[in-house]
Amino acid sequence: MAKDGLRKGDDVSWNSHGRKVTGKVRNKITGRTRAAGRTVDASEEEPQYEVESDKSGRTAVHKPQALHRKGKAS
């Protein structure tokens, strides 16, 4: 689980509908905003990350505990 230190461009993976998805971090979200087609309630204390799937190119938003930095032990 990647708690801190994720940056734009980092390679990450996450689970979606029972499958492992890989992609890149596009943006760290630290305030209320719209991203990936929904309203995201994030803060400096509880940021969320917009990620882009390598396979589909679609974006999603996840909490840091749902993301796993590729190539590192979780």
mmCIF file of the N, C-alpha and C atoms, coordinates in Angstrom:
data_MODEL
# 
_entry.id   MODEL 
# 
loop_
_atom_site.group_PDB 
_atom_site.id 
_atom_site.type_symbol 
_atom_site.label_atom_id 
_atom_site.label_alt_id 
_atom_site.label_comp_id 
_atom_site.label_asym_id 
_atom_site.label_entity_id 
_atom_site.label_seq_id 
_atom_site.pdbx_PDB_ins_code 
_atom_site.Cartn_x 
_atom_site.Cartn_y 
_atom_site.Cartn_z 
_atom_site.occupancy 
_atom_site.B_iso_or_equiv 
_atom_site.pdbx_formal_charge 
_atom_site.auth_seq_id 
_atom_site.auth_comp_id 
_atom_site.auth_asym_id 
_atom_site.auth_atom_id 
_atom_site.pdbx_PDB_model_num 
ATOM 1   N N  . MET A 1 1  ? 0.856   -1.172 0.000   1.00 0.00 ? 1  MET A N  1 
ATOM 2   C CA . MET A 1 1  ? 0.000   0.000  0.000   1.00 0.00 ? 1  MET A CA 1 
ATOM 3   C C  . MET A 1 1  ? 0.897   1.228  0.000   1.00 0.00 ? 1  MET A C  1 
ATOM 4   N N  . ALA A 1 2  ? 0.594   2.182  -0.837  1.00 0.00 ? 2  ALA A N  1 
ATOM 5   C CA . ALA A 1 2  ? 1.389   3.404  -0.954  1.00 0.00 ? 2  ALA A CA 1 
ATOM 6   C C  . ALA A 1 2  ? 0.720   4.513  -0.165  1.00 0.00 ? 2  ALA A C  1 
ATOM 7   N N  . LYS A 1 3  ? 1.251   4.794  1.016   1.00 0.00 ? 3  LYS A N  1 
ATOM 8   C CA . LYS A 1 3  ? 0.601   5.795  1.862   1.00 0.00 ? 3  LYS A CA 1 
ATOM 9   C C  . LYS A 1 3  ? 1.046   7.206  1.511   1.00 0.00 ? 3  LYS A C  1 
ATOM 10  N N  . ASP A 1 4  ? 2.352   7.418  1.465   1.00 0.00 ? 4  ASP A N  1 
ATOM 11  C CA . ASP A 1 4  ? 2.876   8.749  1.193   1.00 0.00 ? 4  ASP A CA 1 
ATOM 12  C C  . ASP A 1 4  ? 3.876   8.675  0.053   1.00 0.00 ? 4  ASP A C  1 
ATOM 13  N N  . GLY A 1 5  ? 4.166   9.815  -0.505  1.00 0.00 ? 5  GLY A N  1 
ATOM 14  C CA . GLY A 1 5  ? 5.223   9.880  -1.476  1.00 0.00 ? 5  GLY A CA 1 
ATOM 15  C C  . GLY A 1 5  ? 4.838   9.576  -2.904  1.00 0.00 ? 5  GLY A C  1 
ATOM 16  N N  . LEU A 1 6  ? 3.575   9.341  -3.196  1.00 0.00 ? 6  LEU A N  1 
ATOM 17  C CA . LEU A 1 6  ? 3.179   9.152  -4.592  1.00 0.00 ? 6  LEU A CA 1 
ATOM 18  C C  . LEU A 1 6  ? 3.288   10.487 -5.311  1.00 0.00 ? 6  LEU A C  1 
ATOM 19  N N  . ARG A 1 7  ? 3.800   10.415 -6.532  1.00 0.00 ? 7  ARG A N  1 
ATOM 20  C CA . ARG A 1 7  ? 3.968   11.632 -7.324  1.00 0.00 ? 7  ARG A CA 1 
ATOM 21  C C  . ARG A 1 7  ? 3.430   11.417 -8.724  1.00 0.00 ? 7  ARG A C  1 
ATOM 22  N N  . LYS A 1 8  ? 3.159   12.513 -9.393  1.00 0.00 ? 8  LYS A N  1 
ATOM 23  C CA . LYS A 1 8  ? 2.698   12.455 -10.778 1.00 0.00 ? 8  LYS A CA 1 
ATOM 24  C C  . LYS A 1 8  ? 3.691   11.633 -11.599 1.00 0.00 ? 8  LYS A C  1 
ATOM 25  N N  . GLY A 1 9  ? 3.153   10.684 -12.368 1.00 0.00 ? 9  GLY A N  1 
ATOM 26  C CA . GLY A 1 9  ? 3.984   9.848  -13.212 1.00 0.00 ? 9  GLY A CA 1 
ATOM 27  C C  . GLY A 1 9  ? 4.398   8.530  -12.591 1.00 0.00 ? 9  GLY A C  1 
ATOM 28  N N  . ASP A 1 10 ? 4.188   8.357  -11.273 1.00 0.00 ? 10 ASP A N  1 
ATOM 29  C CA . ASP A 1 10 ? 4.534   7.087  -10.626 1.00 0.00 ? 10 ASP A CA 1 
ATOM 30  C C  . ASP A 1 10 ? 3.706   5.951  -11.210 1.00 0.00 ? 10 ASP A C  1 
ATOM 31  N N  . ASP A 1 11 ? 4.346   4.803  -11.420 1.00 0.00 ? 11 ASP A N  1 
ATOM 32  C CA . ASP A 1 11 ? 3.649   3.598  -11.869 1.00 0.00 ? 11 ASP A CA 1 
ATOM 33  C C  . ASP A 1 11 ? 3.010   2.930  -10.665 1.00 0.00 ? 11 ASP A C  1 
ATOM 34  N N  . VAL A 1 12 ? 1.708   2.663  -10.754 1.00 0.00 ? 12 VAL A N  1 
ATOM 35  C CA . VAL A 1 12 ? 0.966   2.066  -9.646  1.00 0.00 ? 12 VAL A CA 1 
ATOM 36  C C  . VAL A 1 12 ? 0.034   0.976  -10.166 1.00 0.00 ? 12 VAL A C  1 
ATOM 37  N N  . SER A 1 13 ? -0.477  0.178  -9.230  1.00 0.00 ? 13 SER A N  1 
ATOM 38  C CA . SER A 1 13 ? -1.516  -0.795 -9.557  1.00 0.00 ? 13 SER A CA 1 
ATOM 39  C C  . SER A 1 13 ? -2.603  -0.680 -8.508  1.00 0.00 ? 13 SER A C  1 
ATOM 40  N N  . TRP A 1 14 ? -3.812  -1.155 -8.864  1.00 0.00 ? 14 TRP A N  1 
ATOM 41  C CA . TRP A 1 14 ? -4.946  -1.158 -7.953  1.00 0.00 ? 14 TRP A CA 1 
ATOM 42  C C  . TRP A 1 14 ? -5.915  -2.226 -8.418  1.00 0.00 ? 14 TRP A C  1 
ATOM 43  N N  . ASN A 1 15 ? -6.830  -2.587 -7.546  1.00 0.00 ? 15 ASN A N  1 
ATOM 44  C CA . ASN A 1 15 ? -7.839  -3.585 -7.887  1.00 0.00 ? 15 ASN A CA 1 
ATOM 45  C C  . ASN A 1 15 ? -9.115  -2.889 -8.327  1.00 0.00 ? 15 ASN A C  1 
ATOM 46  N N  . SER A 1 16 ? -9.703  -3.388 -9.405  1.00 0.00 ? 16 SER A N  1 
ATOM 47  C CA . SER A 1 16 ? -10.955 -2.849 -9.920  1.00 0.00 ? 16 SER A CA 1 
ATOM 48  C C  . SER A 1 16 ? -11.812 -4.002 -10.412 1.00 0.00 ? 16 SER A C  1 
ATOM 49  N N  . HIS A 1 17 ? -12.944 -4.183 -9.789  1.00 0.00 ? 17 HIS A N  1 
ATOM 50  C CA . HIS A 1 17 ? -13.886 -5.234 -10.182 1.00 0.00 ? 17 HIS A CA 1 
ATOM 51  C C  . HIS A 1 17 ? -13.208 -6.600 -10.247 1.00 0.00 ? 17 HIS A C  1 
ATOM 52  N N  . GLY A 1 18 ? -12.391 -6.892 -9.234  1.00 0.00 ? 18 GLY A N  1 
ATOM 53  C CA . GLY A 1 18 ? -11.752 -8.192 -9.135  1.00 0.00 ? 18 GLY A CA 1 
ATOM 54  C C  . GLY A 1 18 ? -10.530 -8.389 -10.008 1.00 0.00 ? 18 GLY A C  1 
ATOM 55  N N  . ARG A 1 19 ? -10.083 -7.345 -10.673 1.00 0.00 ? 19 ARG A N  1 
ATOM 56  C CA . ARG A 1 19 ? -8.911  -7.451 -11.545 1.00 0.00 ? 19 ARG A CA 1 
ATOM 57  C C  . ARG A 1 19 ? -7.859  -6.436 -11.135 1.00 0.00 ? 19 ARG A C  1 
ATOM 58  N N  . LYS A 1 20 ? -6.607  -6.796 -11.380 1.00 0.00 ? 20 LYS A N  1 
ATOM 59  C CA . LYS A 1 20 ? -5.503  -5.886 -11.110 1.00 0.00 ? 20 LYS A CA 1 
ATOM 60  C C  . LYS A 1 20 ? -5.332  -4.965 -12.315 1.00 0.00 ? 20 LYS A C  1 
ATOM 61  N N  . VAL A 1 21 ? -5.297  -3.678 -12.053 1.00 0.00 ? 21 VAL A N  1 
ATOM 62  C CA . VAL A 1 21 ? -5.138  -2.665 -13.096 1.00 0.00 ? 21 VAL A CA 1 
ATOM 63  C C  . VAL A 1 21 ? -3.817  -1.949 -12.845 1.00 0.00 ? 21 VAL A C  1 
ATOM 64  N N  . THR A 1 22 ? -3.098  -1.640 -13.910 1.00 0.00 ? 22 THR A N  1 
ATOM 65  C CA . THR A 1 22 ? -1.867  -0.867 -13.782 1.00 0.00 ? 22 THR A CA 1 
ATOM 66  C C  . THR A 1 22 ? -2.034  0.460  -14.496 1.00 0.00 ? 22 THR A C  1 
ATOM 67  N N  . GLY A 1 23 ? -1.306  1.455  -14.011 1.00 0.00 ? 23 GLY A N  1 
ATOM 68  C CA . GLY A 1 23 ? -1.384  2.767  -14.624 1.00 0.00 ? 23 GLY A CA 1 
ATOM 69  C C  . GLY A 1 23 ? -0.423  3.737  -13.982 1.00 0.00 ? 23 GLY A C  1 
ATOM 70  N N  . LYS A 1 24 ? -0.695  5.013  -14.189 1.00 0.00 ? 24 LYS A N  1 
ATOM 71  C CA . LYS A 1 24 ? 0.164   6.075  -13.676 1.00 0.00 ? 24 LYS A CA 1 
ATOM 72  C C  . LYS A 1 24 ? -0.654  7.079  -12.879 1.00 0.00 ? 24 LYS A C  1 
ATOM 73  N N  . VAL A 1 25 ? 0.007   7.679  -11.885 1.00 0.00 ? 25 VAL A N  1 
ATOM 74  C CA . VAL A 1 25 ? -0.595  8.768  -11.123 1.00 0.00 ? 25 VAL A CA 1 
ATOM 75  C C  . VAL A 1 25 ? -0.615  9.998  -12.015 1.00 0.00 ? 25 VAL A C  1 
ATOM 76  N N  . ARG A 1 26 ? -1.788  10.611 -12.148 1.00 0.00 ? 26 ARG A N  1 
ATOM 77  C CA . ARG A 1 26 ? -1.915  11.845 -12.940 1.00 0.00 ? 26 ARG A CA 1 
ATOM 78  C C  . ARG A 1 26 ? -1.893  13.081 -12.064 1.00 0.00 ? 26 ARG A C  1 
ATOM 79  N N  . ASN A 1 27 ? -2.479  12.957 -10.847 1.00 0.00 ? 27 ASN A N  1 
ATOM 80  C CA . ASN A 1 27 ? -2.675  14.148 -10.040 1.00 0.00 ? 27 ASN A CA 1 
ATOM 81  C C  . ASN A 1 27 ? -2.941  13.770 -8.591  1.00 0.00 ? 27 ASN A C  1 
ATOM 82  N N  . LYS A 1 28 ? -2.387  14.540 -7.656  1.00 0.00 ? 28 LYS A N  1 
ATOM 83  C CA . LYS A 1 28 ? -2.720  14.412 -6.239  1.00 0.00 ? 28 LYS A CA 1 
ATOM 84  C C  . LYS A 1 28 ? -3.833  15.413 -5.952  1.00 0.00 ? 28 LYS A C  1 
ATOM 85  N N  . ILE A 1 29 ? -4.927  14.943 -5.374  1.00 0.00 ? 29 ILE A N  1 
ATOM 86  C CA . ILE A 1 29 ? -6.085  15.796 -5.100  1.00 0.00 ? 29 ILE A CA 1 
ATOM 87  C C  . ILE A 1 29 ? -6.126  16.086 -3.605  1.00 0.00 ? 29 ILE A C  1 
ATOM 88  N N  . THR A 1 30 ? -6.152  17.379 -3.251  1.00 0.00 ? 30 THR A N  1 
ATOM 89  C CA . THR A 1 30 ? -6.129  17.764 -1.838  1.00 0.00 ? 30 THR A CA 1 
ATOM 90  C C  . THR A 1 30 ? -7.280  18.687 -1.462  1.00 0.00 ? 30 THR A C  1 
ATOM 91  N N  . GLY A 1 31 ? -8.305  18.727 -2.283  1.00 0.00 ? 31 GLY A N  1 
ATOM 92  C CA . GLY A 1 31 ? -9.475  19.545 -1.995  1.00 0.00 ? 31 GLY A CA 1 
ATOM 93  C C  . GLY A 1 31 ? -10.687 18.987 -2.709  1.00 0.00 ? 31 GLY A C  1 
ATOM 94  N N  . ARG A 1 32 ? -11.842 19.565 -2.436  1.00 0.00 ? 32 ARG A N  1 
ATOM 95  C CA . ARG A 1 32 ? -13.076 19.116 -3.088  1.00 0.00 ? 32 ARG A CA 1 
ATOM 96  C C  . ARG A 1 32 ? -13.032 19.543 -4.555  1.00 0.00 ? 32 ARG A C  1 
ATOM 97  N N  . THR A 1 33 ? -13.221 18.575 -5.449  1.00 0.00 ? 33 THR A N  1 
ATOM 98  C CA . THR A 1 33 ? -13.158 18.852 -6.882  1.00 0.00 ? 33 THR A CA 1 
ATOM 99  C C  . THR A 1 33 ? -13.885 17.756 -7.650  1.00 0.00 ? 33 THR A C  1 
ATOM 100 N N  . ARG A 1 34 ? -14.040 17.960 -8.945  1.00 0.00 ? 34 ARG A N  1 
ATOM 101 C CA . ARG A 1 34 ? -14.580 16.905 -9.816  1.00 0.00 ? 34 ARG A CA 1 
ATOM 102 C C  . ARG A 1 34 ? -13.410 16.274 -10.558 1.00 0.00 ? 34 ARG A C  1 
ATOM 103 N N  . ALA A 1 35 ? -13.383 14.954 -10.527 1.00 0.00 ? 35 ALA A N  1 
ATOM 104 C CA . ALA A 1 35 ? -12.343 14.212 -11.245 1.00 0.00 ? 35 ALA A CA 1 
ATOM 105 C C  . ALA A 1 35 ? -12.896 12.843 -11.589 1.00 0.00 ? 35 ALA A C  1 
ATOM 106 N N  . ALA A 1 36 ? -12.513 12.326 -12.724 1.00 0.00 ? 36 ALA A N  1 
ATOM 107 C CA . ALA A 1 36 ? -12.947 10.997 -13.176 1.00 0.00 ? 36 ALA A CA 1 
ATOM 108 C C  . ALA A 1 36 ? -14.467 10.868 -13.150 1.00 0.00 ? 36 ALA A C  1 
ATOM 109 N N  . GLY A 1 37 ? -15.158 11.960 -13.455 1.00 0.00 ? 37 GLY A N  1 
ATOM 110 C CA . GLY A 1 37 ? -16.609 11.930 -13.568 1.00 0.00 ? 37 GLY A CA 1 
ATOM 111 C C  . GLY A 1 37 ? -17.381 11.967 -12.269 1.00 0.00 ? 37 GLY A C  1 
ATOM 112 N N  . ARG A 1 38 ? -16.718 12.302 -11.164 1.00 0.00 ? 38 ARG A N  1 
ATOM 113 C CA . ARG A 1 38 ? -17.436 12.371 -9.888  1.00 0.00 ? 38 ARG A CA 1 
ATOM 114 C C  . ARG A 1 38 ? -16.840 13.458 -9.009  1.00 0.00 ? 38 ARG A C  1 
ATOM 115 N N  . THR A 1 39 ? -17.578 13.806 -7.948  1.00 0.00 ? 39 THR A N  1 
ATOM 116 C CA . THR A 1 39 ? -17.079 14.767 -6.976  1.00 0.00 ? 39 THR A CA 1 
ATOM 117 C C  . THR A 1 39 ? -16.201 14.033 -5.973  1.00 0.00 ? 39 THR A C  1 
ATOM 118 N N  . VAL A 1 40 ? -15.021 14.582 -5.735  1.00 0.00 ? 40 VAL A N  1 
ATOM 119 C CA . VAL A 1 40 ? -14.056 13.975 -4.819  1.00 0.00 ? 40 VAL A CA 1 
ATOM 120 C C  . VAL A 1 40 ? -13.895 14.884 -3.611  1.00 0.00 ? 40 VAL A C  1 
ATOM 121 N N  . ASP A 1 41 ? -14.086 14.330 -2.418  1.00 0.00 ? 41 ASP A N  1 
ATOM 122 C CA . ASP A 1 41 ? -13.860 15.063 -1.172  1.00 0.00 ? 41 ASP A CA 1 
ATOM 123 C C  . ASP A 1 41 ? -12.520 14.633 -0.604  1.00 0.00 ? 41 ASP A C  1 
ATOM 124 N N  . ALA A 1 42 ? -11.487 15.399 -0.884  1.00 0.00 ? 42 ALA A N  1 
ATOM 125 C CA . ALA A 1 42 ? -10.151 15.101 -0.384  1.00 0.00 ? 42 ALA A CA 1 
ATOM 126 C C  . ALA A 1 42 ? -9.661  16.303 0.414   1.00 0.00 ? 42 ALA A C  1 
ATOM 127 N N  . SER A 1 43 ? -8.572  16.125 1.134   1.00 0.00 ? 43 SER A N  1 
ATOM 128 C CA . SER A 1 43 ? -7.976  17.215 1.906   1.00 0.00 ? 43 SER A CA 1 
ATOM 129 C C  . SER A 1 43 ? -6.471  16.988 1.978   1.00 0.00 ? 43 SER A C  1 
ATOM 130 N N  . GLU A 1 44 ? -5.736  17.957 2.514   1.00 0.00 ? 44 GLU A N  1 
ATOM 131 C CA . GLU A 1 44 ? -4.294  17.793 2.708   1.00 0.00 ? 44 GLU A CA 1 
ATOM 132 C C  . GLU A 1 44 ? -4.022  16.593 3.608   1.00 0.00 ? 44 GLU A C  1 
ATOM 133 N N  . GLU A 1 45 ? -4.872  16.407 4.634   1.00 0.00 ? 45 GLU A N  1 
ATOM 134 C CA . GLU A 1 45 ? -4.697  15.306 5.583   1.00 0.00 ? 45 GLU A CA 1 
ATOM 135 C C  . GLU A 1 45 ? -5.106  13.962 4.988   1.00 0.00 ? 45 GLU A C  1 
ATOM 136 N N  . GLU A 1 46 ? -6.071  13.972 4.081   1.00 0.00 ? 46 GLU A N  1 
ATOM 137 C CA . GLU A 1 46 ? -6.563  12.747 3.449   1.00 0.00 ? 46 GLU A CA 1 
ATOM 138 C C  . GLU A 1 46 ? -6.657  12.943 1.934   1.00 0.00 ? 46 GLU A C  1 
ATOM 139 N N  . PRO A 1 47 ? -5.495  12.969 1.269   1.00 0.00 ? 47 PRO A N  1 
ATOM 140 C CA . PRO A 1 47 ? -5.501  13.179 -0.185  1.00 0.00 ? 47 PRO A CA 1 
ATOM 141 C C  . PRO A 1 47 ? -6.021  11.952 -0.926  1.00 0.00 ? 47 PRO A C  1 
ATOM 142 N N  . GLN A 1 48 ? -6.404  12.171 -2.163  1.00 0.00 ? 48 GLN A N  1 
ATOM 143 C CA . GLN A 1 48 ? -6.747  11.079 -3.067  1.00 0.00 ? 48 GLN A CA 1 
ATOM 144 C C  . GLN A 1 48 ? -5.952  11.305 -4.350  1.00 0.00 ? 48 GLN A C  1 
ATOM 145 N N  . TYR A 1 49 ? -5.859  10.264 -5.164  1.00 0.00 ? 49 TYR A N  1 
ATOM 146 C CA . TYR A 1 49 ? -5.033  10.337 -6.366  1.00 0.00 ? 49 TYR A CA 1 
ATOM 147 C C  . TYR A 1 49 ? -5.833  9.986  -7.600  1.00 0.00 ? 49 TYR A C  1 
ATOM 148 N N  . GLU A 1 50 ? -5.700  10.828 -8.623  1.00 0.00 ? 50 GLU A N  1 
ATOM 149 C CA . GLU A 1 50 ? -6.281  10.520 -9.924  1.00 0.00 ? 50 GLU A CA 1 
ATOM 150 C C  . GLU A 1 50 ? -5.254  9.678  -10.676 1.00 0.00 ? 50 GLU A C  1 
ATOM 151 N N  . VAL A 1 51 ? -5.700  8.527  -11.160 1.00 0.00 ? 51 VAL A N  1 
ATOM 152 C CA . VAL A 1 51 ? -4.818  7.599  -11.868 1.00 0.00 ? 51 VAL A CA 1 
ATOM 153 C C  . VAL A 1 51 ? -5.387  7.309  -13.249 1.00 0.00 ? 51 VAL A C  1 
ATOM 154 N N  . GLU A 1 52 ? -4.505  6.949  -14.172 1.00 0.00 ? 52 GLU A N  1 
ATOM 155 C CA . GLU A 1 52 ? -4.919  6.620  -15.537 1.00 0.00 ? 52 GLU A CA 1 
ATOM 156 C C  . GLU A 1 52 ? -4.489  5.194  -15.856 1.00 0.00 ? 52 GLU A C  1 
ATOM 157 N N  . SER A 1 53 ? -5.426  4.393  -16.324 1.00 0.00 ? 53 SER A N  1 
ATOM 158 C CA . SER A 1 53 ? -5.160  3.000  -16.677 1.00 0.00 ? 53 SER A CA 1 
ATOM 159 C C  . SER A 1 53 ? -4.259  2.913  -17.904 1.00 0.00 ? 53 SER A C  1 
ATOM 160 N N  . ASP A 1 54 ? -3.234  2.057  -17.818 1.00 0.00 ? 54 ASP A N  1 
ATOM 161 C CA . ASP A 1 54 ? -2.358  1.827  -18.974 1.00 0.00 ? 54 ASP A CA 1 
ATOM 162 C C  . ASP A 1 54 ? -3.130  1.196  -20.127 1.00 0.00 ? 54 ASP A C  1 
ATOM 163 N N  . LYS A 1 55 ? -4.046  0.299  -19.816 1.00 0.00 ? 55 LYS A N  1 
ATOM 164 C CA . LYS A 1 55 ? -4.752  -0.460 -20.853 1.00 0.00 ? 55 LYS A CA 1 
ATOM 165 C C  . LYS A 1 55 ? -5.858  0.355  -21.532 1.00 0.00 ? 55 LYS A C  1 
ATOM 166 N N  . SER A 1 56 ? -6.730  0.976  -20.727 1.00 0.00 ? 56 SER A N  1 
ATOM 167 C CA . SER A 1 56 ? -7.903  1.643  -21.303 1.00 0.00 ? 56 SER A CA 1 
ATOM 168 C C  . SER A 1 56 ? -7.734  3.147  -21.479 1.00 0.00 ? 56 SER A C  1 
ATOM 169 N N  . GLY A 1 57 ? -6.805  3.748  -20.733 1.00 0.00 ? 57 GLY A N  1 
ATOM 170 C CA . GLY A 1 57 ? -6.647  5.197  -20.770 1.00 0.00 ? 57 GLY A CA 1 
ATOM 171 C C  . GLY A 1 57 ? -7.669  5.933  -19.925 1.00 0.00 ? 57 GLY A C  1 
ATOM 172 N N  . ARG A 1 58 ? -8.576  5.200  -19.300 1.00 0.00 ? 58 ARG A N  1 
ATOM 173 C CA . ARG A 1 58 ? -9.595  5.821  -18.451 1.00 0.00 ? 58 ARG A CA 1 
ATOM 174 C C  . ARG A 1 58 ? -8.983  6.259  -17.127 1.00 0.00 ? 58 ARG A C  1 
ATOM 175 N N  . THR A 1 59 ? -9.627  7.260  -16.516 1.00 0.00 ? 59 THR A N  1 
ATOM 176 C CA . THR A 1 59 ? -9.146  7.742  -15.229 1.00 0.00 ? 59 THR A CA 1 
ATOM 177 C C  . THR A 1 59 ? -10.053 7.273  -14.106 1.00 0.00 ? 59 THR A C  1 
ATOM 178 N N  . ALA A 1 60 ? -9.463  7.205  -12.919 1.00 0.00 ? 60 ALA A N  1 
ATOM 179 C CA . ALA A 1 60 ? -10.182 6.837  -11.706 1.00 0.00 ? 60 ALA A CA 1 
ATOM 180 C C  . ALA A 1 60 ? -9.547  7.611  -10.562 1.00 0.00 ? 60 ALA A C  1 
ATOM 181 N N  . VAL A 1 61 ? -10.234 7.657  -9.425  1.00 0.00 ? 61 VAL A N  1 
ATOM 182 C CA . VAL A 1 61 ? -9.698  8.315  -8.237  1.00 0.00 ? 61 VAL A CA 1 
ATOM 183 C C  . VAL A 1 61 ? -9.685  7.307  -7.104  1.00 0.00 ? 61 VAL A C  1 
ATOM 184 N N  . HIS A 1 62 ? -8.548  7.229  -6.409  1.00 0.00 ? 62 HIS A N  1 
ATOM 185 C CA . HIS A 1 62 ? -8.406  6.277  -5.312  1.00 0.00 ? 62 HIS A CA 1 
ATOM 186 C C  . HIS A 1 62 ? -7.712  6.916  -4.124  1.00 0.00 ? 62 HIS A C  1 
ATOM 187 N N  . LYS A 1 63 ? -8.014  6.380  -2.944  1.00 0.00 ? 63 LYS A N  1 
ATOM 188 C CA . LYS A 1 63 ? -7.287  6.752  -1.736  1.00 0.00 ? 63 LYS A CA 1 
ATOM 189 C C  . LYS A 1 63 ? -5.915  6.081  -1.802  1.00 0.00 ? 63 LYS A C  1 
ATOM 190 N N  . PRO A 1 64 ? -4.923  6.660  -1.115  1.00 0.00 ? 64 PRO A N  1 
ATOM 191 C CA . PRO A 1 64 ? -3.567  6.113  -1.221  1.00 0.00 ? 64 PRO A CA 1 
ATOM 192 C C  . PRO A 1 64 ? -3.452  4.661  -0.773  1.00 0.00 ? 64 PRO A C  1 
ATOM 193 N N  . GLN A 1 65 ? -4.260  4.241  0.193   1.00 0.00 ? 65 GLN A N  1 
ATOM 194 C CA . GLN A 1 65 ? -4.160  2.862  0.672   1.00 0.00 ? 65 GLN A CA 1 
ATOM 195 C C  . GLN A 1 65 ? -4.631  1.841  -0.361  1.00 0.00 ? 65 GLN A C  1 
ATOM 196 N N  . ALA A 1 66 ? -5.322  2.281  -1.398  1.00 0.00 ? 66 ALA A N  1 
ATOM 197 C CA . ALA A 1 66 ? -5.781  1.372  -2.456  1.00 0.00 ? 66 ALA A CA 1 
ATOM 198 C C  . ALA A 1 66 ? -4.750  1.224  -3.574  1.00 0.00 ? 66 ALA A C  1 
ATOM 199 N N  . LEU A 1 67 ? -3.715  2.061  -3.559  1.00 0.00 ? 67 LEU A N  1 
ATOM 200 C CA . LEU A 1 67 ? -2.719  2.060  -4.628  1.00 0.00 ? 67 LEU A CA 1 
ATOM 201 C C  . LEU A 1 67 ? -1.442  1.366  -4.175  1.00 0.00 ? 67 LEU A C  1 
ATOM 202 N N  . HIS A 1 68 ? -0.842  0.633  -5.096  1.00 0.00 ? 68 HIS A N  1 
ATOM 203 C CA . HIS A 1 68 ? 0.401   -0.087 -4.822  1.00 0.00 ? 68 HIS A CA 1 
ATOM 204 C C  . HIS A 1 68 ? 1.435   0.365  -5.842  1.00 0.00 ? 68 HIS A C  1 
ATOM 205 N N  . ARG A 1 69 ? 2.554   0.893  -5.351  1.00 0.00 ? 69 ARG A N  1 
ATOM 206 C CA . ARG A 1 69 ? 3.603   1.345  -6.255  1.00 0.00 ? 69 ARG A CA 1 
ATOM 207 C C  . ARG A 1 69 ? 4.208   0.124  -6.936  1.00 0.00 ? 69 ARG A C  1 
ATOM 208 N N  . LYS A 1 70 ? 4.287   0.151  -8.251  1.00 0.00 ? 70 LYS A N  1 
ATOM 209 C CA . LYS A 1 70 ? 4.823   -0.994 -9.002  1.00 0.00 ? 70 LYS A CA 1 
ATOM 210 C C  . LYS A 1 70 ? 6.316   -1.150 -8.728  1.00 0.00 ? 70 LYS A C  1 
ATOM 211 N N  . GLY A 1 71 ? 6.718   -2.416 -8.604  1.00 0.00 ? 71 GLY A N  1 
ATOM 212 C CA . GLY A 1 71 ? 8.125   -2.709 -8.404  1.00 0.00 ? 71 GLY A CA 1 
ATOM 213 C C  . GLY A 1 71 ? 8.579   -2.628 -6.967  1.00 0.00 ? 71 GLY A C  1 
ATOM 214 N N  . LYS A 1 72 ? 7.666   -2.309 -6.047  1.00 0.00 ? 72 LYS A N  1 
ATOM 215 C CA . LYS A 1 72 ? 8.004   -2.223 -4.630  1.00 0.00 ? 72 LYS A CA 1 
ATOM 216 C C  . LYS A 1 72 ? 7.151   -3.212 -3.865  1.00 0.00 ? 72 LYS A C  1 
ATOM 217 N N  . ALA A 1 73 ? 7.678   -3.727 -2.784  1.00 0.00 ? 73 ALA A N  1 
ATOM 218 C CA . ALA A 1 73 ? 6.904   -4.638 -1.929  1.00 0.00 ? 73 ALA A CA 1 
ATOM 219 C C  . ALA A 1 73 ? 5.820   -3.860 -1.228  1.00 0.00 ? 73 ALA A C  1 
ATOM 220 N N  . SER A 1 74 ? 4.647   -4.482 -1.050  1.00 0.00 ? 74 SER A N  1 
ATOM 221 C CA . SER A 1 74 ? 3.566   -3.775 -0.376  1.00 0.00 ? 74 SER A CA 1 
ATOM 222 C C  . SER A 1 74 ? 3.430   -4.199 1.051   1.00 0.00 ? 74 SER A C  1 
# 
